[in-house]
Amino acid sequence: MKKKDLRIVFMGTPDFAVTILKGLIEKNYNIVGVITAPDKPAGRGRKLNESAVKVYAKSQGLHIMQPTNLKSEAFVEELKALNANLQVVVAFRMLPKVVWQMPKLGTFNLHASLLPNYRGAAPINWAIINGEKKTGVSTFFIDEQIDTGEMILQKSIKIDKNETAGTLHDKLMHLGSKLVLKTVKLIKKGDVVTTPQPENVDIKTAYKLNKDNCKIDWNLSLKKINNKVRGLNPYPSAWCLMKNGEDTLNVKVYNVTPIKEKHTIAIGTVIILKSEIKVAVKKGYIILDEIKLPGKRKMDIKSLLNGFQFHDEVKML
C-alpha cells in the first residue's frame, strides 16, 4: 500500500495529542478527519474554549468533528462518509464498537505506559507516584475494554530521580510521536504482528485522579511523599490542609526536598526558619520549596516568607 492510499481519522483532545497529529502531517500522511472534544465554557466569562487538537486542526485546514454522542446516527454517518481505512487515537474517550471497528485497517491507540501496567486515565502521574524506575509508550489495537487490546509496539524510557509529571509528559509525548509513525508505517506495509497483553494479578492501574488520592498523607515515608508531589506537579498538584492558628488553609504543594534525619518531633509539625519551611515526617523532614496558598499565586518559600504571617504553632493535617 502507498502512503497516499492511507486515509486516516485522528482522534484526540489535549496538547499531548497535538504533537502526534503534527508528526503525522509533517510526514505527509492523509488526515481525512479529526475528532475532538466539544468546546467547553471556561474562565469567569464562560467563554467557549477549543481543545488544543481543534486549534491545531483548524490551522491545518482539516475536517473537524466534535460529537457529544459517539453513537449518534448523524455522527456515525458523517464518519462513514470520510471513507477512512485507519483510525489513530491519542488521549480521547472510550469508543463504541460501531466506531472502532469501522476502518478496514483497524483503530489503534497510543497509551503513555508500558502496558499492561497503568491502564487508565493517569498513567504518567501514577508511574512517578508509585516510584517506578521506567515507563514508556505503547500502541495497541482497540477492543471492547479499556487499554486491553493486542499490542503493536512499545518503547521504554527511564524515569529520572527528580522527574515531575510535567517533564515526563513532554518526554513521552515526543517518544509517542515516533512510535505512532513507526506503527502507521508497519500498518501501511502490512507488516504488523500483534501480541496479546499478558494478564496477571500484579498489574498496576492508573486510577483517575481525584481530591482524595491527591492529598498528602504526612504519615507516609519521605520517599512516598516526595514521589506523590512530583507525580502531581504541575497538574492537578498535591495538596494538604495547614492549621495556622485559628485558620485552616488548603495548600497546594509543587516542589519539596526530602531530608533524612533523626528527630522526636510530632509528625506534621511545621518548622518555620528564616528562609525555610519544613514538615516533620517519619525519619526526617520534607522541606517545602514551592507552594500555593489560597488566593495567592504559586511561589517559592523565600518569597512566601517575605509577605505571609505564620502563627507560632503551625501543623499540617
C-alpha positions as CSV (number, residue, x, y, z in Angstrom):
1,M,0.0,0.0,0.0
2,K,1.2,3.5,-0.8
3,K,1.2,6.4,1.7
4,K,-1.4,8.2,-0.3
5,D,-3.8,5.2,-0.1
6,L,-4.0,5.6,3.7
7,R,-7.0,7.6,4.8
8,I,-6.6,8.4,8.5
9,V,-9.0,9.7,11.0
10,F,-7.3,11.1,14.1
11,M,-8.9,11.3,17.5
12,G,-7.6,13.3,20.4
13,T,-8.0,16.4,22.6
14,P,-5.0,17.8,24.7
15,D,-1.6,19.1,23.8
16,F,-0.1,15.6,24.1
17,A,-2.3,14.6,21.1
18,V,-1.3,17.6,19.0
19,T,2.3,16.6,18.8
20,I,1.3,13.2,17.5
21,L,-1.1,14.7,14.9
22,K,1.6,17.2,13.9
23,G,4.1,14.4,13.4
24,L,1.7,12.6,11.0
25,I,1.0,15.7,9.0
26,E,4.7,16.6,8.7
27,K,5.3,13.1,7.3
28,N,2.6,13.9,4.7
29,Y,0.0,11.3,5.8
30,N,-3.5,11.9,4.6
31,I,-5.6,13.0,7.5
32,V,-9.2,13.0,6.2
33,G,-10.8,13.9,9.6
34,V,-10.1,14.9,13.2
35,I,-12.4,14.1,16.0
36,T,-12.0,16.0,19.3
37,A,-14.0,17.1,22.3
38,P,-16.8,19.7,22.1
39,D,-15.9,23.3,23.0
40,K,-16.3,23.9,26.7
41,P,-17.1,27.2,28.6
42,A,-14.1,28.2,30.8
43,G,-13.0,31.1,33.0
44,R,-15.1,33.8,34.6
45,G,-16.6,34.9,31.3
46,R,-17.5,31.3,30.5
47,K,-16.1,31.8,27.0
48,L,-16.1,28.7,24.9
49,N,-12.7,27.1,24.9
50,E,-11.5,25.0,22.0
51,S,-9.4,21.9,22.6
52,A,-5.7,22.0,21.7
53,V,-6.3,19.5,18.9
54,K,-9.1,21.6,17.4
55,V,-6.9,24.7,17.4
56,Y,-4.1,22.9,15.6
57,A,-6.5,21.1,13.2
58,K,-8.1,24.4,12.2
59,S,-4.7,25.9,11.4
60,Q,-4.1,23.0,9.0
61,G,-7.5,23.2,7.4
62,L,-8.5,19.8,8.5
63,H,-12.1,18.4,8.6
64,I,-13.1,18.6,12.3
65,M,-15.9,16.7,14.1
66,Q,-16.9,17.4,17.8
67,P,-19.6,14.8,18.6
68,T,-21.2,14.9,22.1
69,N,-22.6,11.3,21.4
70,L,-20.2,8.9,19.6
71,K,-23.1,6.5,19.0
72,S,-25.4,9.1,17.3
73,E,-26.6,8.2,13.9
74,A,-25.6,11.5,12.4
75,F,-22.0,11.3,13.7
76,V,-21.6,7.6,12.6
77,E,-22.9,8.5,9.1
78,E,-20.5,11.5,8.9
79,L,-17.6,9.3,9.9
80,K,-18.5,6.6,7.4
81,A,-18.7,9.2,4.6
82,L,-15.0,10.0,5.2
83,N,-14.1,6.5,3.9
84,A,-11.2,6.2,6.3
85,N,-9.3,2.9,6.4
86,L,-7.3,3.7,9.6
87,Q,-8.1,5.5,12.9
88,V,-5.4,6.8,15.3
89,V,-6.5,7.6,18.9
90,V,-4.5,9.6,21.4
91,A,-5.8,10.9,24.7
92,F,-9.5,10.6,23.8
93,R,-12.5,9.0,25.4
94,M,-13.7,5.4,25.1
95,L,-15.0,4.5,21.7
96,P,-18.1,2.4,20.9
97,K,-17.7,-0.7,18.8
98,V,-19.5,0.9,15.8
99,V,-16.7,3.5,15.7
100,W,-13.5,1.5,16.4
101,Q,-14.4,-1.4,14.1
102,M,-15.3,0.8,11.2
103,P,-12.0,1.2,9.3
104,K,-10.6,-1.8,7.3
105,L,-7.1,-1.5,8.8
106,G,-8.3,-1.0,12.4
107,T,-8.2,1.6,15.1
108,F,-5.1,1.8,17.2
109,N,-4.4,3.8,20.4
110,L,-1.3,5.3,21.8
111,H,-1.1,4.9,25.6
112,A,1.5,6.6,27.9
113,S,2.6,3.5,29.8
114,L,4.2,0.1,29.4
115,L,1.0,-1.9,29.0
116,P,-0.5,-3.9,30.6
117,N,0.6,-1.8,33.6
118,Y,-1.1,1.6,34.2
119,R,-4.2,1.1,32.1
120,G,-6.5,4.1,32.8
121,A,-6.7,7.8,33.0
122,A,-3.5,9.0,34.6
123,P,-0.6,6.7,33.6
124,I,2.1,9.3,33.7
125,N,1.2,10.5,37.2
126,W,0.9,7.1,38.8
127,A,4.2,5.8,37.4
128,I,6.0,8.6,39.3
129,I,3.8,8.3,42.4
130,N,4.5,4.6,42.7
131,G,8.2,5.1,42.4
132,E,8.7,3.3,39.0
133,K,12.2,3.4,37.6
134,K,11.0,3.3,34.0
135,T,7.8,3.8,31.9
136,G,7.1,4.2,28.3
137,V,4.6,4.3,25.5
138,S,2.6,1.5,23.8
139,T,0.4,1.2,20.7
140,F,-2.4,-1.3,20.5
141,F,-5.5,-2.1,18.5
142,I,-8.6,-1.0,20.4
143,D,-11.1,-3.6,21.6
144,E,-14.2,-3.6,23.9
145,Q,-12.3,-3.0,27.1
146,I,-10.2,0.0,28.2
147,D,-6.5,-0.3,27.2
148,T,-6.6,-4.1,26.8
149,G,-6.2,-4.6,23.0
150,E,-3.4,-6.5,21.3
151,M,-0.2,-4.6,21.4
152,I,1.7,-3.5,18.3
153,L,4.8,-1.6,19.5
154,Q,6.3,-0.5,22.8
155,K,9.2,1.8,23.8
156,S,10.5,2.4,27.3
157,I,12.2,5.4,28.9
158,K,14.0,5.9,32.2
159,I,12.3,8.0,34.9
160,D,14.8,10.4,36.3
161,K,15.3,10.9,40.1
162,N,13.8,14.4,40.0
163,E,11.2,13.8,37.3
164,T,7.9,15.5,37.5
165,A,4.6,14.6,35.7
166,G,5.2,17.7,33.6
167,T,8.7,16.8,32.4
168,L,7.8,13.1,31.9
169,H,4.7,14.1,29.9
170,D,6.8,16.0,27.4
171,K,9.3,13.2,27.0
172,L,6.6,10.6,26.5
173,M,4.8,12.9,24.1
174,H,7.8,13.1,21.7
175,L,8.6,9.4,22.2
176,G,4.9,8.6,21.4
177,S,5.0,10.6,18.2
178,K,7.9,8.5,16.9
179,L,6.1,5.3,18.0
180,V,2.9,6.3,16.2
181,L,4.8,7.0,13.0
182,K,6.5,3.6,13.2
183,T,3.2,1.9,13.9
184,V,1.5,3.6,10.9
185,K,4.4,2.6,8.7
186,L,4.1,-1.1,9.7
187,I,0.3,-1.0,9.0
188,K,0.9,0.6,5.6
189,K,3.4,-2.1,4.7
190,G,1.1,-4.9,6.1
191,D,3.9,-5.9,8.5
192,V,2.1,-5.7,11.8
193,V,2.5,-8.5,14.2
194,T,0.4,-8.1,17.4
195,T,0.9,-9.5,20.9
196,P,-1.9,-10.2,23.4
197,Q,-1.4,-8.3,26.6
198,P,-0.3,-10.6,29.5
199,E,-2.9,-10.8,32.3
200,N,-1.7,-11.3,35.9
201,V,-2.7,-10.3,39.4
202,D,0.2,-7.8,39.7
203,I,-1.0,-5.3,37.0
204,K,-0.9,-1.7,38.3
205,T,-3.7,0.6,37.5
206,A,-3.7,4.3,36.6
207,Y,-6.7,5.4,38.6
208,K,-8.4,8.7,37.7
209,L,-7.0,11.4,39.9
210,N,-9.4,13.0,42.5
211,K,-9.2,15.1,45.6
212,D,-8.8,12.1,47.9
213,N,-5.8,10.5,46.1
214,C,-4.0,13.8,45.5
215,K,-4.0,14.6,49.3
216,I,-0.6,14.3,51.1
217,D,-0.5,11.8,53.9
218,W,2.3,13.1,56.2
219,N,2.5,9.7,57.9
220,L,4.0,8.2,54.7
221,S,7.7,7.8,54.2
222,L,9.9,10.6,52.9
223,K,10.2,8.8,49.5
224,K,6.5,8.3,49.1
225,I,5.6,11.9,49.9
226,N,8.3,13.2,47.5
227,N,7.0,10.8,44.8
228,K,3.4,12.0,45.2
229,V,4.4,15.7,45.0
230,R,6.5,15.1,41.9
231,G,3.9,12.8,40.3
232,L,1.2,15.5,40.6
233,N,3.3,18.5,39.5
234,P,2.2,20.7,37.7
235,Y,-1.3,19.3,37.5
236,P,-3.5,18.7,39.4
237,S,-1.0,19.2,42.2
238,A,-0.6,17.5,45.6
239,W,-2.4,19.3,48.4
240,C,-2.9,19.3,52.2
241,L,-4.5,21.2,55.0
242,M,-2.4,23.5,57.1
243,K,-3.6,24.6,60.5
244,N,-2.2,28.2,61.1
245,G,-3.5,29.5,64.4
246,E,-7.3,29.6,64.1
247,D,-7.2,29.3,60.3
248,T,-7.2,26.0,58.3
249,L,-5.8,26.6,54.8
250,N,-5.9,24.4,51.7
251,V,-2.3,24.4,50.5
252,K,-1.1,23.2,47.1
253,V,2.4,21.7,47.1
254,Y,4.5,21.7,43.9
255,N,8.1,21.1,44.9
256,V,9.7,19.6,48.0
257,T,13.1,18.3,49.2
258,P,13.2,15.2,51.4
259,I,15.8,15.3,54.2
260,K,16.7,12.1,56.2
261,E,17.3,13.0,59.8
262,K,16.5,11.6,63.3
263,H,14.1,13.6,65.4
264,T,11.4,13.3,68.0
265,I,9.1,16.0,66.7
266,A,5.4,15.1,66.1
267,I,4.6,14.2,62.5
268,G,3.0,17.1,60.7
269,T,4.7,19.8,62.8
270,V,5.7,22.7,60.7
271,I,9.1,24.3,61.5
272,I,9.5,27.9,60.1
273,L,13.0,29.2,59.9
274,K,14.4,32.4,58.4
275,S,14.4,31.2,54.8
276,E,13.0,27.7,55.1
277,I,9.8,25.8,56.0
278,K,10.0,22.1,56.8
279,V,7.5,19.5,57.9
280,A,8.4,16.7,60.4
281,V,7.7,13.2,59.0
282,K,9.0,9.7,59.8
283,K,12.8,9.6,59.8
284,G,13.2,13.2,58.6
285,Y,11.7,16.3,57.2
286,I,10.0,17.4,54.0
287,I,11.4,20.9,53.0
288,L,8.7,22.9,51.2
289,D,10.3,24.5,48.1
290,E,7.3,25.8,46.2
291,I,3.6,26.0,47.3
292,K,0.4,27.9,46.7
293,L,-1.8,29.4,49.5
294,P,-5.5,30.2,48.9
295,G,-5.9,33.4,46.9
296,K,-2.2,33.7,46.2
297,R,0.0,32.8,43.3
298,K,2.3,29.8,43.3
299,M,5.6,30.9,44.9
300,D,8.9,29.8,46.3
301,I,9.2,29.7,50.1
302,K,11.6,32.6,50.4
303,S,9.1,34.8,48.6
304,L,6.3,33.5,50.7
305,L,8.1,34.2,54.0
306,N,8.6,37.8,52.9
307,G,4.9,38.5,52.9
308,F,2.9,35.9,54.8
309,Q,2.3,35.9,58.6
310,F,2.6,32.5,60.2
311,H,1.2,31.7,63.6
312,D,3.5,30.5,66.4
313,E,2.0,27.0,66.1
314,V,1.6,25.6,62.6
315,K,0.7,22.0,61.7
316,M,-0.1,20.0,58.6
317,L,-3.2,17.9,58.9
